[in-house]
């Protein structure tokens, strides 16, 4: 690890110390932040907001397709999606259910959660009403 020496004029150092700004911890934290910014890799090509939204919509399509199946993974995907549709009527989603799905499904759920947070809309407002109605019919028939 390289050592960096910072020299300040006596008056500036005295002022900084009296204000509580010049501590070894503060200096180290600021230098680490600056160095991390310098060495941070550039975002990969195609890592734009439209690309992220497209990835999130693809993840949603995969979860919708999975939720229309009849496996344990399908039930967990349906529970996740229906918590977005109407948590009050359809039930909430237990986050520990992420432990019981395969890594790809868990990753899709995380992407869809980011999609939900960014769109701030219910699935029917985003054009998924028919798909969600089919999931409700399959997994919550008492609600139809």
KOLMAR-779167 format. One record per residue (C-alpha): residue number from 1; residue in one letter; z, y, x. Coordinates in steps of 0.02 Angstrom, whole numbers. Example, Ala and Ser with C-alpha at 12.3 -4.5 7.8 and 13.67 -1.06 7.14 Angstrom:
% residues 2
1_a_390_-225_615
2_s_357_-53_684
//
This chain:
% residues 144
1_x_0_0_0
2_x_-51_169_70
3_x_76_307_88
4_x_32_480_26
5_x_132_629_88
6_x_141_783_-20
7_x_200_946_57
8_x_252_1092_-51
9_x_310_1263_0
10_x_499_1278_-1
11_x_499_1398_-149
12_x_383_1287_-252
13_x_483_1130_-210
14_x_646_1218_-255
15_x_573_1277_-421
16_x_504_1104_-463
17_x_667_1017_-418
18_x_770_1139_-521
19_x_655_1110_-671
20_x_675_922_-648
21_x_489_900_-620
22_x_490_842_-440
23_x_565_669_-431
24_x_500_520_-338
25_x_474_430_-502
26_x_374_573_-580
27_x_265_593_-427
28_x_231_406_-415
29_x_190_392_-600
30_x_71_540_-593
31_x_-16_474_-438
32_x_-34_300_-515
33_x_-110_376_-672
34_x_-232_480_-570
35_x_-280_333_-459
36_x_-302_219_-610
37_x_-419_348_-685
38_x_-521_354_-526
39_x_-537_166_-512
40_x_-561_127_-696
41_x_-726_39_-724
42_x_-856_126_-828
43_x_-873_55_-1003
44_x_-1006_-79_-1011
45_x_-1176_-29_-1081
46_x_-1182_-41_-1268
47_x_-995_-12_-1288
48_x_-1018_128_-1412
49_x_-939_158_-1582
50_x_-1093_90_-1677
51_x_-1089_-65_-1567
52_x_-904_-92_-1601
53_x_-931_-71_-1788
54_x_-1073_-197_-1782
55_x_-961_-321_-1691
56_x_-824_-293_-1819
57_x_-944_-321_-1965
58_x_-1007_-481_-1883
59_x_-827_-541_-1865
60_x_-799_-501_-2049
61_x_-954_-600_-2097
62_x_-889_-750_-1997
63_x_-719_-739_-2082
64_x_-798_-726_-2254
65_x_-903_-880_-2218
66_x_-751_-973_-2153
67_x_-644_-921_-2303
68_x_-773_-1001_-2418
69_x_-738_-1172_-2343
70_x_-597_-1290_-2385
71_x_-506_-1318_-2220
72_x_-337_-1255_-2161
73_x_-430_-1127_-2055
74_x_-524_-1074_-2212
75_x_-361_-1049_-2307
76_x_-290_-941_-2169
77_x_-449_-837_-2160
78_x_-444_-817_-2349
79_x_-260_-765_-2343
80_x_-302_-634_-2211
81_x_-450_-564_-2308
82_x_-363_-567_-2476
83_x_-215_-470_-2405
84_x_-341_-331_-2374
85_x_-420_-352_-2546
86_x_-256_-340_-2642
87_x_-95_-387_-2553
88_x_8_-357_-2709
89_x_-86_-483_-2814
90_x_-155_-599_-2681
91_x_-9_-605_-2561
92_x_19_-533_-2391
93_x_-34_-608_-2225
94_x_96_-681_-2108
95_x_45_-628_-1933
96_x_115_-789_-1861
97_x_-29_-876_-1950
98_x_-132_-814_-1803
99_x_-47_-950_-1703
100_x_-122_-1083_-1816
101_x_-304_-1030_-1805
102_x_-423_-1062_-1663
103_x_-444_-922_-1534
104_x_-614_-870_-1601
105_x_-547_-848_-1776
106_x_-396_-753_-1711
107_x_-512_-637_-1613
108_x_-616_-609_-1770
109_x_-459_-564_-1866
110_x_-412_-436_-1735
111_x_-587_-360_-1743
112_x_-579_-353_-1933
113_x_-407_-274_-1925
114_x_-481_-137_-1815
115_x_-624_-120_-1940
116_x_-501_-102_-2084
117_x_-405_31_-1989
118_x_-561_130_-1944
119_x_-648_123_-2113
120_x_-492_153_-2219
121_x_-576_72_-2368
122_x_-560_-85_-2471
123_x_-693_-220_-2451
124_x_-777_-184_-2618
125_x_-807_-3_-2566
126_x_-894_-71_-2411
127_x_-1011_-184_-2510
128_x_-914_-348_-2501
129_x_-857_-361_-2682
130_x_-959_-517_-2725
131_x_-901_-610_-2569
132_x_-719_-568_-2602
133_x_-731_-616_-2785
134_x_-794_-788_-2729
135_x_-646_-802_-2609
136_x_-525_-753_-2748
137_x_-604_-883_-2862
138_x_-588_-1018_-2729
139_x_-412_-980_-2666
140_x_-327_-882_-2807
141_x_-411_-949_-2965
142_x_-259_-899_-3069
143_x_-309_-717_-3039
144_x_-481_-733_-3117
//
